């Protein structure tokens, strides 16, 4: 009351709402036997997230991609790109439509791994091959190149272990990666899309 004679500013109410939501999530996690710790931070979003990753030695960063406005979606995209370039651990982004896949995501039944044949994306393919449990779809989207040559190259890269019984489908398709990757994920009913980012891109 002394600090804010005109009443508490809106950001304090938002912080309180965030704290209440985190308390609810913590309670749910504890009932499932999951140890959980949460904090409400203020500051530059990316920097605070990166500090938390380092401070907690995180193995995975999970980001929601829901935004109510176009400005919010742009901000989320900017944050995700910044974190992809600087985070030391894998990043999982979760869209609002992913709720249908959530019962299976922990076991990673159907994975779509997109590659551009860069060293980083080949590592992403290897990771996807290790965690898929039912089907793996290896995808290369070519803007205008030779599809037959790309398919041969993709088949050379995966599967990586010929004795592995995991069904693997190689897909080469023309178009824009930003459009074709989610379209193929929907068509194949993928539970998870794996992309690998080059460091500092």
N, C-alpha and C positions, 0 to 999 in steps of 0.2 A: 504493500500500500504506500509506503514512503517512496519507493523507487518509481512507482507508476501512479501518480496521483489521479490520472484520468482513467485508471483501470488497466488491467493487464493487456499487453499487446496481443495481436492475433497469433504470433508465432509461439507464444507461451501456451496458448490453448492447443495449438497443433502438436507441440511437444508432449503435452499431457495426454492427448488422444493417442499419440504414438506409443507412449509408455504403457497406457492401458491395453493397447492391442498387443504389445510385446509380452505383457504379463499374461494375457490370455493364451498366447502361443506357447509361452514357457510352461504354463499349466498343462496344456495338451501334451507337450513333449514329455514332461515328467511322468504323466500317467502311463506313457509307453516305455518308461524306463530309460529315457534318453537324457543324459546330462546336458544342460543347456545354460548359457549365460548370454544376456543381452544388454545392450547399452543404447542410449540415444545420444548421438553426437551432433555437433554443429561445426560448420566450417566448409571448406571446399570439398565437395562430395568425393571426387576421385582421390584426392590426397588422404582423406580420412579413411577411405576403404583400403588403400594401399598400406597405410600405417597399421590398420587392424590386421591385414593379411600377414604382415611381417611380425607384428607383436604376438599373434596367436599361432604362428607357424602353420597357416592354413594349407590343407591339401586340395581344397576345392572352393571356388567362389561361385555362389548362385545368385543370379540377378533376375528379377522379374521384369517383364517387358510391357506390362500394362500401363497405359497412360490415357488419361481422359481427354486430353486436348492434343492438337497437332503440335503445339509448342512443347508439350510434355514428351511426345514421341521423339521429336528432334533432340531434346535434351537427353533422353535415355539413350538414343543412338550415339550421341557424342560421348557420353560417359562410357558406354560399352566399348567404343573404338579406342578411347584413351586407356582403358583398363586392359584391353587385349594387347596393347603395345607394351605395357609396363608390369602387368601382374606376373608373378613368378610361378603361379600354379594354374591348372586348367580352370576355365570359366564355363559354367552351364547357364544358359539363358532360358527362362521358362515363360512361355507365352500364355495368354489366357486360355487358348484352345487346348493347351497341353493337359488339362484336367482329365480328359478321357484316357490319356496314355499313362497317367501317373501310377495306376496300380502295377504297371509293368516296368516302369522306368528303372527301378532299382535293379532289376535283373537284365535290363537292356536286351530285350528279345529281338527287336527288329531295328537295325541301325543303318542309316544312310551316311556314308563317308564320302564327302566331296573332295576332290583333289584337283590341283592345277599343275601337278607334277613337280612342284617346288619341293626342296628338301623338307621344309616344315610340314607341308600337306601330306607328304609320304609318311612322315612320323605320325600324323593324324590317322592315316589308314592303318598303320600298325597298331595304334592304340585301339581303334575301333574293332580290329580283328581279335584283339585280346579280350575285349569285354562283351562282345556280341554272344548271345546264347541261342538264338534261333535262326536268324537270317542276317546276312550282311549284304548291303548294296553299295558297290563302289561306283561312284559317279564322276564323270568328267564332262563338263559343258564346254563345247568348242564354239567360238564365235563364227568361224568360217573355215576351219581347217579340215584336214583329211580324217574323216571319221574312222575309216578302217585302220589307219596307222595308229590313231589314238586308242582304239579298242585293243589292238595288239599290245601296245605299251601298258595299258591298264591291266590286261591279263597277265603280263609279266610281273607286275607289282603285287598282285593278289590273286590267289591266296599265297600266303607266305610259308605255310607249312602244308605240304601236299597230303600228309596223313590226317590233317584236321578235317573232321566230318561236317563242319559248319557250312551250310549251303551259302554260296556266294554268287551274286549276279553282277555282271559288269555292264554298266550303262554308259554309252556315249551319245550325247544329244546336242544338237545345235541350238543356240539361243543365248539369252542373257542369263548369267549365273544367278543373279538376284531374283529372277523370275522362275528359272528352271529348278533350282535346288528345292525351294518349298513346294513346287508343283509335284516334283518327283517324290518328295517325302510324303505328301498327301496320297499320291497314287499308290505308293508301296506300304502305306499305313505304318510309317516309321515311328518308333517310340522316341528315337533320339537322332539328332543330326550332329555329326562330328565334323568340325572345321578346324584347321590348324592355322594359326596366325604367325607370320614371320615376325621376329622380334623387331621392335622399333619401326613398324610400318604404319 
